[in-house]
Amino acid sequence: MSILDKIENLQKKPEPVRKKILFISMAVIFFIVIVVWISIFKISLRPKGQNQADYAPFMVFKNLVKEGFDASAAGIKEVMEKIKQVISNQ
């Protein structure tokens, strides 16, 4: 049975049953998100000396985001300096 067949079967069910399935699926997804969030939070609370290899992918992602913001900030500063130069030259 493919997922399209399951969706069609779900569409044929009465509205109260569909709402119940929606509520249950939202609760399960919410639970999964909370569990992932808590596990990441626990990793960030570890002391610096403990197994940094355990969460190296998160550190890589953090560094990528930080570098992106730093590059954006540097670009904005450069543009502002050029604007100030153009204004001061007029």
Steps between C-alpha positions, in 0.01 A plus 500: 500500500656827392479826685256636241261214576527576870425867437197408292373269776550778752303743283208256491473482880258725692619837621523412875729207417716720279527761777600230749770372263620857444523563875688177564744559214564858617563374855750240373684756286502749788645231730775419249591868463516545878719190542742621232506848653572364850776272370667793325459712813670231711789487254551876524515484883796259505832633628753589233732210587250221433492319166478787260488245220150402621348819370746605234230521229313754711817702547563496126147626435537767771829617349348515151214714622736722699729549199198587287390767746855631535533528122165678480599740777835570334326566170253738661782686677688532172194635321434751779860623484473547123174691544667724760790562258263592218303733727816665636635552144189690388 
